[in-house]
Amino acid sequence: MYLTAEKKREFFKKYGKSAEDTGSTEGQIALFSFRIAHLTEHLKNNPKDFSTQRALVTLVGKRRRLLNYLKDRDINRYREIIKSLKLRK
C-alpha cells in the first residue's frame, strides 16, 4: 500500500504538533496533499477510472475547506503550510 501507518506518522510529526496528534489541521492538509498527488498520478495512467476521479475531487474539496479554515483562524500558519507544501506558485 502506498500510505502506511509509518508514513502517516511522519506527516503528522513533520507538519503537525506531534506524531500522535492526527487532528492537527496542518497534518491533515499535508496528508491530503500526498494522497492527491498519488491519485493524480494514478489518473494519468488510468484516465477512465471514474471512481478514483470522484475520490480525487472529494479530497481536493476537503483540503480546500481545511485551508480556508486555517486562513480564517491563523493567517501565519496558513502561509507557512502553503510555503512548506508548495501549493501555490
Residue pairs with C-beta under 8 A, 6 or more apart in sequence:
2 38
3 34
3 35
3 38
7 34
8 22
8 31
9 19
10 19
11 27
11 30
11 31
11 34
12 18
12 19
12 20
12 21
12 22
12 24
12 27
12 30
12 31
13 19
14 30
15 24
15 26
15 27
15 29
15 30
15 81
15 84
16 22
16 24
16 26
16 27
16 30
17 24
21 27
22 28
25 66
25 69
25 70
25 77
26 70
26 77
26 80
26 81
28 66
29 63
29 66
29 67
29 70
29 81
29 85
30 81
30 85
32 59
32 62
32 63
32 66
33 63
33 85
33 87
35 59
36 56
36 59
36 60
36 63
39 52
39 55
39 56
39 59
40 56
42 49
42 52
43 49
43 52
43 53
43 56
46 52
67 78
67 81
67 82
67 87
70 77
70 78
70 81
71 78
81 87
82 88
